[in-house]
Amino acid sequence: MTEATQRTSDNGVSIWLDDLSRTRIESGSLQELIKDKNVVGVTTNPSIFQKALSQVGPYDAQLKELGKVDVETAVRELTTTDVRNATDIFRKIAEATDFVDGRVSIEVDPRLAHDTENTEKQAVELWEKVNRPNAMIKIPATLEGLPAITATLAKGISVNVTLIFSLERYEQVIDAYIEGIAQAAANGHDLKHIGSVASFFVSRVDTAVDKLLEANGSDEAKALEGKAAVANARLAYELFEKKFAADPRWADLAAKGAKVQRPLWASTGTKNAAYSDCKYVDELVAKHIVNTMPEKTLNALADHGNGAPSIEGTYEESHAVIDKLAELGINLKDVTDKLEADGVAAFIKSWDSVLADVQSGIDRVNA
């Protein structure tokens, strides 16, 4: 283990890899990252699968075996096979951590982001198809996604809630989680192994806010560049602490074995070269955190990261950053609403590319 990744883990952060492919599994790369860099879970999304499935070769054998199936079936088979194989690699970690870690996430079709009923239906289908207790089904935190999150948890299915950008939406996600766990308990499910994380997106907030600050051009605006995303995330952690402490139902559910829904920092690759390539890891270290990193960020952390606790004691300063943005006329809710819409649209675009690439593969191997 590297010193920095070990220190990050010791200070409460579960390091997950934001990437998966057949090549990564079969080459032993994933196992090496587990062994050498403290990786204890994996997240996938449509963009990650688009990158993986665009490769010519690794998936051909399975495509040939599937024959001339429709492309939706083929994509489902290829992606769930990768996730199933990855969950098997992480199974020992899952068991050793009482299923807190060792999780591998797979997302519902992003075209269902505003369709509650079919999101619920596909969440069950994916859970049954992967058929592993350490899987997680990713559901976007759209308004239509919130009831689907509750309904899926109520069935005893572990959920990774994705595309959270605002504190307002995050509070709704926590409420949806607690309600889902309460329903799962009422439905007779064992709460011990129902896992959930709330994927709060980080770097994209700076990308959007920094553009507005640059347009403002004042010294006051310049001083706030690169501060919005970390402040927003730190206030999400403050909300996490407050909500689970204050909800009257939670103590009873925890006594029955329920685990808190941990905040997961997503979009942690640094987009601005002027900022540290470990910025969205090192500035967001605290207990009960998951940080899912692209390999480039993981390598940067391993090479020169810090990993020391960095959230405690920052809430006042973080509130001040958000207040100053408002004084400059930057409405963070407008920014985060747009980021959610853009995030859904980007994943749909990636999914369309997945379908096109896999169709080409089907045609090629059956020619």
N, C-alpha and C positions, 0 to 999 in steps of 0.2 A: 504494500500500500504506500502511496506517496504521502509525505508528511502533511501537505496542505489538504488533500482529500480526506485523510484520516482526521485531521483537526476539524474540518467542516462537519464530518459525520459525528465526531465526539461532542460537538456543540449543538447537536439536535437536528441537523439537516440530513434527510435521506436523499442521496444522489441517485437520480434516475436518468437514463439516457433517452434523449428525444430523437430516436432513430431506430429503424428495424428494417432488415431485408433478408432475403434467403441467403445471400452471400455472407452477410455478417454472422448469421447463425452457423452456416456450414463451414466457414473458414476458421471458426474458433475465436473470432474477434470479440464476440459478446462475452464469452467465458473469460477472456483475458482482461476485459474491462472490469468484470466482477472481481477477479483475483487481484488486479493491480491498482484499480482506481476507485474502489469502494462503491461501485454501481450496484444498486439493490432493486432496480425496477426499470421498466421501459414504457414510454408513451409513443403512440403512433397517431397520425392524423392523415387526412386525404393527401396533403402535400408530401408527406413522408412516403406513403405508398405510391404516389405518382413517380417519385424519384426511383423507388425500388423496382417498380413494375415496368419502367421504361427501358430497363436493361435487357438487352437481347441475350438469351442464354440460360440464366439461372432458373427460370420458370418453365422452360420448354418441355422438360420431361413430364411435369405434372399436366401441362396443357395438352400434351399428346395423349396422356392417360385419360384425360377428361373427354377428349374427342370433340365433336362439333356441337358443343353445348352453347347456349346463349351467353352473351358476354357478362350479364349480371351474375349468372350462376358461377361462371369462371372466376370473376373477381372475388366473389364470396369465398369460393374454395381456396384460392391462392392466399388471400389475406388471413383467413381464419387458420389456415395451416401454419403460416408463419407465427401467428400469435400463440397458437397451441404449442408449437415447438419451443417458443421462447418461455412460455409459462412453465414448461417441463424443466428448462434450464434453471429457472428461478425457484423451483418448488422447495428445495431445501432451505433457501432464505425465507420463503413464506412460512414454512413450518417453524423455523427457528425464531421468527419474530411474531408468532401467533397471528400470521397473515396481515400484519401491518404493512410490511414491505414484501418484496418478491412479486410485485404486481405487474401485469402487462395489460395495457389499455388498447381497446379497439373502438373506433367511432361509428355511430350510426351514419347512414347515408346523409351527407350534408344537405341534400335537396329536401330533407324532411325537417329542417330546422324550425319551420313554422307550422308543423303538422303534429299535434300532440298525439293523436290516436295511433298514427303509423310509426311514430318514434317509439312509443310504448311497445308496439307489436314487434318492431325490429330489434329492440333491446333484448327482448325475450329470445328471439330467434338467434341472435348472435351469441348470447350467453349459452344457450343449449348447443349451438354448433361448436363453439370452442370447447365447452364441456370441461372446464378446469376451475377449481375453486379460487385460484389466485388471479383470474382474469378480472378486468374491470371494463364496463361498457361506458363509452364516452357519449355524453348528451350535452348539446350546447345550452347555455344559460339564456336562451331567448325567453320572452314571456310565455310563448307556447311550450317551451322546453321545461319550464318549472313544474307543471303538474305531471309531466312525463317522468321527471326525476323522482318525485314522490311516489308515483305508482310503481316505478321499477324497483325502488328500494323496498317498497311494501311487499314485493314478491320475494324478497331475500336476495336480490341481485346487487352486486357491488357496482358503484357508479363513480365515474370520473366526470365531474361537471366542468365543461370547457367553455372557452370564450367569455370569461368574466373580465370586465374592464373597470366597472364602477363600484363604489362602495354601496350605493343603493341596490344594485343588482346582487351584489355579494350577500347583503343582509337577507334578501329574498331567497337566495340559494341556501343559506344556513337554515332558514325557516322551513324550506322545502325538504331539506335533509332530516331535520328533527321530526317533522311530521311523517316522513317516509319510514323512519326507524320506529316511531310509535305505532304506525300501522303494521309494520313487520312483526313487532312484538305481539300485537293483537291477533295477527294471523298465525301465531305460533312458531315463527321462525327463530332459530338460534341466532342471536345478535352478534355472537363472538366473531364470526368470520365475515360479516357484512362490512366491507370496506368502502370508504369514499374519500375523495380528495376534491378540493375546489380549485380549479386551475385559473389563477388570476394572472392575466397577461401584463408584462412589465415593459419591455423595451419599446414596444410600439407606441406607448403613451408618450415617451420622450420624443420619438420621431415626429409625432403629430404636434405636440406642444412646442417643441423647439422651433418648428417652422413658423408658428404664430409669434413666438418671442423674437425671432429674427426679423419678421415683418414689422414688429413694433419698433425695434431698433434702439430703444433707450438703454441707458446704462443699467437701469433697474431690471429691465427685461433680460439683458445680457447675463446678469448675475444669477438669474433663475434657470438658465439653460442646463439641461442634464439633471434637474432636481425633481421634476414632476413625477416621474415614474416611481422612483424609490419612495418618495413621500406618500404617494397613493398606495403603494404596496405595504408600507409600514403601518398606515392607518387601517388597511385591511386586516393586518395582524392584530391591531388594537381591537378592532371589531370582533375578530375571532375570539380573543380572550374574554371580552365583555359578554358576548352572546351566549357562549356555553356556560359561563358562570351565572348568568341571570335567568336563563330559561328554566321555569319551575319543573318542567318535565325531564330535564336532562339528567339530574342526579339519579332519578329512578331508573331511567334507561341505562345509564352507566352501571348501576348496580346489577342490572341484568346482563351485563357483558358488552354493551354498546361502546364503540370507540368514537372519539371525536372525529369529525370530518376535517382533515388537515388542510391548511392552505398549501397549494402547490404553485410555485413561481414558474410560469411558462413564458415563452418568448424571452429567454435570458441570454441569447446571443447579442453581443454589442453591435449595434448598427452604425454608430458614429465612431470613426477611427480616432477621434480626439479623446474618447473616454477609454478607461481601462477595459481590457477584454475580459476581466473578471468582475466588472462593476455590479452586474445584476445577480452575482452570487455573494461576493464579499460584503456588500452593503445590506444584505437581507438574510443574515444568519440568526436563527433563534431556534428554540425547542419546538417540536411538533411541526416542522416544515419539511416539505418536499421541494427540491429544485430539479426540474427536468432540463437537461442541457444538451445542446448539439455537441457532437464530439469535439469540435474546435474549441468550444468554451470549456469543456471538461479537461482538455489537454492544457489549456491556459491555466486553469485552476491548479492542476497537478504540478505545473512547472513553476508558477510564481504567485499563486493565490495566497490569501491570508487565512480565511476560515474562522476568524475570531467572532464572538457574539457582537452583533452590530445593530440590533433593533431596540433593545431595552434602553429606555431613557430618551428616545427620539421623537416621541409623539407630539410634544409641544412644538418642536421645530418643524415637524411634518405638517401640522395644522397651519403653521405660519406660512409655509410655502404655498399651500393651496389657497389660503386667504390672499396672499400677494398676487397670485395668478388672477383671482377674481377682481382684485383692484385694478389690474391691467386690462380688464375686459375679456379675460379668457375664461369661458364657461366650460369647466371640465366635463360636465354632463353632456354638453353638445359634442365634445371631443370623443368621449367614450361611447356615446350612442352611434356615432359614425364608425368608430373602430369595430364595434360589434357587427354592424351591417357589412362593412368591408371584409371582416373576417369570415363571415358566412359566405359572401360572394367569392372570396379567394378559394375557400375550400370546395365550393361547387365547381369552380373553374378547374381546380386540380382533379376533382372526381371525373369531370368530363374527359380530361386527358388520360386518366386511368382507364376509362372505358375504351377510348380510342386505341391506346397502346395494347391493351389486352386483346381487343378484337384483331389487331394486326398480328399478334402472336398466335391466336387461334387460326387465322387464315394461313399463316406461314407454316405452322407445324402440320396442318392438314392439307397442304397443297399437293 
